[in-house]
Amino acid sequence: MKIKIPKDRNAPVRVIKEKGDEGYKKAESGYWVRIPEKWWRGALKGLRPVERCLLISLRVWGARKPTKSQLARELSITRKTIAKNLKILKRKGLIG
């Protein structure tokens, strides 16, 4: 456990939990969809509507990787369609 003391006396002291401490949780990092912002719009142009909606939903979910069921419920399509389009997007290199 680390204690970070700020230079400003009015700021609160931060307690940083390390691996092995009680209540330690590994931080989720990175986006599941790895598309740089500068060509995000250009990358969406060549996709079918379902693929486009899927990429946007994954971007909204952020660091957490949603299940196929959650995506299917959100987009009102079947899990089979989600699985098929995820494979296509992986082949195109748009998701990790």
PyMOL commands that set and color helices and strands:
alter all, ss='L'
color gray80, all
select helices_A, chain A and resi 37-45+49-61+68-75+79-92
alter helices_A, ss='H'
color red, helices_A
select strands_A, chain A and resi 2-4+14-16
alter strands_A, ss='S'
color yellow, strands_A
deselect
rebuild
show_as cartoon
